[in-house]
Amino acid sequence: MASEFLTSADRLDACPRDDVAEVAFAGRSNAGKSSTLNRLTGRRQLARVSKTPGRTQLINFFTVNEGGRLVDLPGYGYARAAKSRQQAWGEAVDQYLNRRSNLVGLVLVMDARHPLKPFDRDMIDWSAARSLPLLTLLNKADKLKRGERTKVRRSVEAEVPPGTRTLLFSAVTGMGAFEAIAAVRERLGGPLAQP
Ligand code: GDP
């Protein structure tokens, strides 16, 4: 999926104003969200922009040449215990997830060794409540043995809503990348959700 950085937004009304379909990527910090975006777009440095100082809390948009956009949501994980998850993660993300009519699908990147943390469960519940198609990527699967991979995939599949795709994935080796790209492309080619 050849892609280019388009723009960053710090609030909902700074997001591009058009009807281009968007698939958003969410994940806990260090789950490998940037590496995943790089792998899926074939660009080793694509998501580096999202990590540059000043941009880590922004919503970053990438145009896919074949059509549609990939949206890199800020990594979640620096929340302080005293703050609610939502407050800490940011108002802009909350607005994007709840009000952005361009949003047609969500990709949740998890570390296959530590899946389904509270943040992940929140995202899964939220996408189910919004009936937004969800793809869960069990990243870093290269770090697991064969038997462990099957076990983690089954245990995650048993806990996500029906219709959710769950893939063993590795941003490093490319495991699952073909299937993930196909799933994202399929969403980007689909119709926009009703606002
Ligand atoms: P982000 O914070 O979610 O954007 O995570 P990064 O993409 O920066 O990755 C965090 C760390 O995990 C880096 O050291 C990556 O090299 C490593 N990493 C990411 N994906 C994989 C993977 O599939 N396999 C392995 N072994 N390491 C990975």
Residues whose N, C-alpha, C, O or C-beta is under 5 A from the ligand:
A	BS01	GDP	R28 S29 N30 A31 G32 K33 S34 S35 G75 N139 K140 A141 D142 F169 S170 A171 V172
